Amino acid sequence: MPPSNPAVTFIAIVGGNDLFWRVEAPAKAIGAKQLIVTEEEANRDFLEPNNDGGFRWQPENDGFATYPDVEGNVVWTRPDGIRAVHADAMRQNGHLIVAELDDNYIADPMLNIFTRANHYDREKQTEHLTATASFDRIVFSTEWLRDHYWKAMRKTFPGKRLPESFVCRNNIDEADWPTPIPRDGPLRVTWMGSPSHVWDVHLAWPALMHAKNNFGCETIVMGYDPSAIQGTSERSLGNSAQWAKAISRVIPWQMPADYHRQAVPADIGVCPLIRNEQTLGKSDVKFVEYTMSGAATVAQNNEVYNRTIVHGETGLLAGSPQEMLVAVERLIRDHKLREMLVGNARQYVREERGLKQLREEWGQATG
C-alpha cells in the first residue's frame, strides 16, 4: 500500500500525451490526488469560473480564488501562462506550487517536429520560461534538463530568486512491470518512438536492415512508421521505400493508457538518438521499458543513455549507425550476452529505479 499523503495534488491535461511516468506512477507511489483534465475541459474551464467542470474554481471578492478539488501542495505539469496564473492563486491560498518538466521546451523550435508544427516560437518559449520560473519548485526528469533550464532562467532573469530544483527520474514500481511477450518466431529487433523521433530513427536503419536481411530477424517499429509516405518529393518517397525494406511489422500508435498495459515485443531494443539541444533533454525511459519487457538494449552513446547504461554490463552503447549495426549483430549471434545484459539491466531497474526511488524522489520534491 502507498503511504497516505493526501496533501499533494497532481494537475495535468490529458490528450494524446503519456501521463504514466510523470503523474500516475508518482501520485500512486506517494498517495497523492490526481486532477486530470481533458484538453477540451482545459480550454474551457481554465478560463471560465465554474462549479461543475473538470477544473472547478471560483473568484473571490478580495482577489483570491477557491479551488475545491485541490489539496495540499500542487504539482502542475508543463507550465504555461494560464496555468501559472492559477498556480499563483493557489499559492495565495497557502499551497506550495511545483512545476514539472520532462522535456526541453526552450530549445530551438526547429529541432522538434512538435514545436515546429505548433509554431512554438521564441515568444511562446519566453512565456513558458517565465511561467516555470514563477513556481516555488521545479521537478525535472533528468539532471541535464535541470542544469539546462537553470542556466536559461539565470540568463533570462538575472538577480531573480529562482525556484528550488529537484530531479525525479522515470522510476517504476515493480508491481507495474508488464509481462514480457514470449517469442514464437524469429528473433525480434524493435524500435519504438513517436513522430518526434523522425530524425533519430534513421540512425537505426542499417541495423534493422542488416538484422532482417542477413539474419532473418523480425524487425518491428512501434508508433511512428518511417515507411509511411511523408510527402510527395522524390526524396520522401525514396526514404519510405527504403524503410519498407527494413521493417517486418508496424505496430501503430496507441493511446498511452493501453500502451502501458502491455510489454514491448522485443528481444533486442534499439534507442537511436541524434545529439542536439532538444534530444539531450530526453530521459532514458526507453531503456527502462525495453528492460521490463525482457529485451537487451542497444542505445546511442550520448548523455541521455551513457549516464545509466554500463556498456557490456546492462546494455550496449553505439556512437554511429555502423556501431549500432555491429552491436545488434553481436546480440543476435550471442544469446548468452543478451541474457546477461537483460538480467543485469532488470536487476538495476529493480534496485535503483523502483518504488523506493519513486517515493523518495517525489516525496522530497513535493513534501
HUMONOR-V123250 format. One record per pair of residues at least 24 apart in sequence whose C-alpha atoms are under 10 Angstrom apart, sorted by the first residue. I is the first residue (numbers start at 0). J is the second residue. If there is no record, write none. Layout:
i:j
I:J
I:J
This chain:
i:j
0:27
0:28
0:29
0:30
1:26
1:27
1:28
1:29
1:30
1:31
1:354
1:358
2:27
2:28
2:29
2:30
2:31
2:358
3:27
3:28
3:29
3:30
3:31
4:28
4:29
4:30
4:31
4:32
4:71
4:362
4:366
5:29
5:30
5:31
5:32
5:69
5:70
5:71
5:72
6:30
6:31
6:32
6:69
6:70
6:71
6:72
6:73
6:94
6:365
6:366
7:31
7:32
7:33
7:69
7:70
7:71
7:72
7:73
7:74
7:94
7:95
7:96
7:362
7:365
7:366
8:32
8:33
8:34
8:68
8:69
8:70
8:71
8:72
8:73
8:74
8:75
8:96
8:365
9:33
9:34
9:35
9:69
9:70
9:72
9:73
9:74
9:75
9:76
9:97
9:98
9:99
9:365
10:34
10:35
10:36
10:54
10:69
10:73
10:74
10:75
10:76
10:82
11:35
11:36
11:37
11:38
11:41
11:74
11:75
11:76
11:77
11:78
11:99
12:36
12:37
12:38
12:39
12:40
12:41
12:75
12:76
12:77
13:37
13:38
13:39
13:40
13:41
13:255
14:38
14:39
14:254
14:255
15:252
15:253
15:254
15:255
15:256
16:254
16:255
16:256
17:254
17:255
17:256
17:258
17:259
18:76
18:255
18:256
19:169
19:171
19:255
19:256
19:259
20:101
20:140
20:168
20:169
20:170
20:171
20:259
20:284
21:76
21:99
21:100
21:101
21:138
21:139
21:140
21:167
21:168
21:169
21:170
21:361
22:74
22:75
22:76
22:99
24:169
24:170
24:171
24:172
24:175
24:354
24:357
24:358
25:167
25:169
25:170
25:171
25:172
25:354
25:357
25:358
25:359
25:360
25:361
25:362
26:74
26:357
26:358
26:361
26:362
27:172
27:357
27:358
28:171
28:172
28:354
28:355
28:356
28:357
28:358
28:359
28:361
28:362
29:354
29:357
29:358
29:359
29:360
29:361
29:362
29:365
29:366
30:358
30:362
31:70
31:71
31:72
31:73
31:365
32:68
32:69
32:70
32:71
32:73
33:68
33:69
33:73
33:74
34:68
34:69
34:74
34:75
41:81
41:82
45:81
45:82
45:84
45:85
46:81
46:82
46:85
56:85
58:88
62:88
62:91
63:87
63:88
63:89
63:90
63:91
63:92
64:88
64:89
64:91
64:92
65:89
65:92
66:92
69:94
70:94
71:95
71:96
71:365
71:366
72:96
72:97
72:365
72:366
73:97
73:98
73:365
74:98
74:99
74:134
74:136
74:137
74:138
74:364
74:365
75:99
75:100
75:131
75:134
75:137
75:138
76:100
76:101
76:131
76:137
76:138
77:101
77:102
77:104
77:127
77:130
77:131
78:126
78:127
78:128
78:129
78:130
78:131
78:132
78:133
78:134
79:123
79:124
79:125
79:126
79:127
79:128
79:129
79:130
79:131
80:123
80:126
80:127
80:128
80:129
80:130
80:131
80:133
81:130
82:130
82:131
83:127
83:129
83:130
83:131
83:132
83:133
83:134
84:130
84:133
86:130
86:133
86:134
86:135
87:130
87:133
87:134
87:135
90:134
90:135
94:135
95:134
95:135
95:136
95:365
95:366
96:133
96:134
96:135
96:136
96:137
96:365
97:131
97:133
97:134
97:135
97:136
97:137
97:138
97:162
97:163
97:164
97:165
97:364
97:365
98:130
98:131
98:132
98:133
98:134
98:135
98:136
98:137
98:138
98:139
98:162
98:164
99:131
99:134
99:136
99:137
99:138
99:139
99:140
99:164
99:165
99:166
99:167
100:131
100:137
100:138
100:139
100:140
100:141
100:144
100:145
100:148
100:166
100:167
100:280
101:138
101:139
101:140
101:141
101:144
101:145
101:166
101:167
101:168
101:169
101:280
101:281
101:282
102:139
102:140
102:141
102:144
102:277
102:278
102:279
102:280
102:281
102:282
103:139
103:143
103:144
103:145
103:147
103:148
103:276
103:277
103:278
103:279
103:280
103:281
104:128
104:148
104:277
104:280
105:147
105:148
105:151
105:276
105:277
105:280
106:147
106:275
106:276
106:277
106:278
106:279
106:280
107:275
107:276
107:277
108:277
109:277
110:195
110:198
110:275
110:276
110:277
110:278
111:194
111:195
111:196
111:197
111:198
111:276
111:277
111:278
112:194
112:195
112:196
112:197
112:198
113:194
113:195
114:195
125:152
125:155
128:152
128:155
128:156
129:155
129:156
131:161
131:162
132:156
132:159
132:160
132:161
132:162
132:163
133:160
133:161
133:162
134:161
134:162
134:163
135:160
135:161
135:162
135:163
135:164
136:161
136:162
136:163
136:164
136:165
136:364
136:365
137:161
137:162
137:163
137:164
137:165
137:166
137:364
137:365
138:162
138:163
138:164
138:165
138:166
138:167
138:168
138:360
138:361
138:364
138:365
139:164
139:165
139:166
139:167
139:168
139:169
139:280
139:364
140:165
140:166
140:167
140:168
140:169
140:170
140:280
140:281
140:282
140:283
140:284
141:165
141:166
141:167
141:168
141:169
141:279
141:280
141:281
141:282
141:283
141:303
142:166
142:167
142:168
142:280
142:282
142:303
143:279
143:280
143:281
143:282
143:302
143:303
144:276
144:277
144:279
144:280
144:281
144:282
145:280
147:276
147:279
147:280
148:280
163:364
164:364
165:360
165:361
165:363
165:364
165:365
166:360
166:361
166:363
166:364
167:356
167:357
167:358
167:359
167:360
167:361
167:362
167:363
167:364
168:282
168:283
168:284
168:352
168:356
168:357
168:360
168:361
169:282
169:283
169:284
169:287
169:352
169:353
169:356
169:357
170:284
170:287
170:348
170:349
170:351
170:352
170:353
170:354
170:355
170:356
170:357
170:358
170:360
171:287
171:288
171:291
171:348
171:349
171:351
171:352
171:353
171:354
171:355
171:356
171:357
171:358
172:348
172:349
172:352
172:353
172:354
172:355
172:356
172:357
172:358
173:291
173:348
173:349
173:350
173:352
173:353
173:354
174:353
174:354
175:259
175:260
175:291
175:353
175:354
176:259
176:260
176:261
176:262
176:288
176:290
176:291
176:292
176:349
177:259
177:260
177:261
177:262
177:263
177:288
177:291
177:292
177:293
178:260
178:261
178:262
178:263
178:291
178:292
178:293
179:261
179:262
179:263
179:264
179:265
179:266
179:289
179:290
179:291
179:292
179:293
179:294
180:261
180:262
180:263
180:264
180:265
180:266
180:292
180:293
181:264
181:265
181:266
181:292
181:293
182:264
182:265
182:266
184:216
184:217
185:211
185:214
185:215
185:216
185:217
185:218
185:266
186:210
186:211
186:214
186:215
186:216
186:217
186:218
186:265
186:266
186:267
186:331
187:211
187:215
187:216
187:217
187:218
187:219
187:247
187:264
187:265
187:266
187:267
187:268
187:294
187:331
188:216
188:217
188:218
188:219
188:220
188:246
188:247
188:264
188:265
188:266
188:267
188:268
188:269
188:294
188:295
188:296
188:327
188:330
188:331
189:216
189:217
189:218
189:219
189:220
189:221
189:246
189:248
189:249
189:263
189:264
189:265
189:266
189:267
189:268
189:269
189:270
189:289
189:294
189:296
190:218
190:219
190:220
190:221
190:222
190:223
190:249
190:263
190:264
190:265
190:267
190:268
190:269
190:270
190:271
190:285
190:289
191:219
191:220
191:221
191:222
191:223
191:224
191:249
191:250
191:252
191:263
191:268
191:269
191:270
191:271
191:285
191:289
192:220
192:221
192:222
192:223
192:224
192:252
192:270
192:271
192:285
193:221
193:222
193:223
193:224
193:252
194:222
194:223
194:224
194:225
194:252
195:223
195:278
196:223
196:225
196:271
196:272
196:273
196:278
197:223
197:224
197:225
197:272
198:225
198:271
198:272
198:273
199:270
199:271
199:272
199:273
199:274
199:278
199:299
200:224
200:225
200:269
200:270
200:271
200:272
200:273
201:225
201:238
201:242
201:271
201:272
201:273
201:320
202:269
202:270
202:271
202:272
202:273
202:299
202:318
202:319
202:320
202:321
202:322
202:323
202:324
203:245
203:269
203:270
203:271
203:272
203:297
203:298
203:299
203:319
203:320
203:321
203:322
203:323
203:324
203:327
204:241
204:242
204:244
204:245
204:246
204:271
204:320
204:321
204:323
204:324
205:242
205:245
205:320
205:321
205:322
205:323
205:324
205:325
206:245
206:269
206:320
206:321
206:322
206:323
206:324
206:325
206:326
206:327
206:328
207:242
207:244
207:245
207:246
207:247
207:269
207:323
207:324
207:327
207:328
208:241
208:242
208:243
208:244
208:245
208:246
208:247
208:324
209:245
209:324
209:325
209:327
209:328
210:245
210:246
210:324
210:327
210:328
210:331
211:244
211:245
211:246
211:247
212:244
212:245
213:328
214:328
214:331
214:332
215:247
216:246
216:247
216:331
217:245
217:246
217:247
217:248
217:265
217:266
218:245
218:246
218:247
218:248
218:249
218:265
218:267
219:245
219:246
219:247
219:248
219:249
219:250
219:263
219:264
219:265
219:268
220:245
220:246
220:247
220:248
220:249
220:250
220:251
220:252
220:264
221:248
221:249
221:250
221:251
221:252
221:253
221:263
221:264
222:249
222:250
222:251
222:252
222:253
223:249
223:250
223:251
223:252
224:248
224:249
224:250
224:251
224:252
225:249
259:288
261:292
262:288
262:289
262:290
262:291
262:292
262:293
262:294
263:288
263:289
263:290
263:291
263:292
263:293
263:294
264:289
264:292
264:293
264:294
265:289
265:290
265:292
265:293
265:294
265:295
265:296
266:290
266:292
266:293
266:294
266:295
266:296
266:330
266:331
266:334
266:337
266:338
266:341
267:293
267:294
267:295
267:296
267:297
267:314
267:327
267:330
267:331
267:337
267:341
268:292
268:293
268:294
268:295
268:296
268:297
268:298
268:314
268:327
269:294
269:295
269:296
269:297
269:298
269:299
269:315
269:316
269:317
269:323
269:326
269:327
270:296
270:297
270:298
270:299
270:300
270:304
270:316
270:317
270:323
271:297
271:298
271:299
271:300
271:301
271:316
271:317
271:318
271:319
271:320
271:323
272:298
272:299
272:300
272:301
272:303
272:304
272:318
272:319
273:299
273:300
273:301
273:318
273:319
274:299
274:300
274:301
274:302
274:303
278:302
278:303
279:303
279:304
282:307
283:307
283:308
286:313
286:314
286:344
286:348
287:344
287:345
287:347
287:348
287:349
287:352
288:348
289:341
289:344
289:345
290:314
290:340
290:341
290:342
290:343
290:344
290:345
290:346
290:347
290:348
291:341
291:344
291:345
291:348
291:349
292:341
292:345
293:337
293:338
293:340
293:341
293:342
293:344
293:345
294:337
294:338
294:340
294:341
294:342
294:344
294:345
295:327
295:330
295:336
295:337
295:338
295:339
295:340
295:341
295:342
295:343
295:344
295:345
296:326
296:327
296:330
296:337
296:340
296:341
296:344
297:322
297:323
297:324
297:326
297:327
297:330
298:323
298:326
299:323
307:344
307:347
308:344
308:347
309:340
309:343
309:344
310:340
311:336
311:337
311:339
311:340
312:336
312:339
312:340
312:341
312:342
312:343
312:344
313:337
313:339
313:340
313:341
313:342
313:343
313:344
313:345
313:346
313:347
313:348
314:339
314:340
314:341
314:343
314:344
315:340
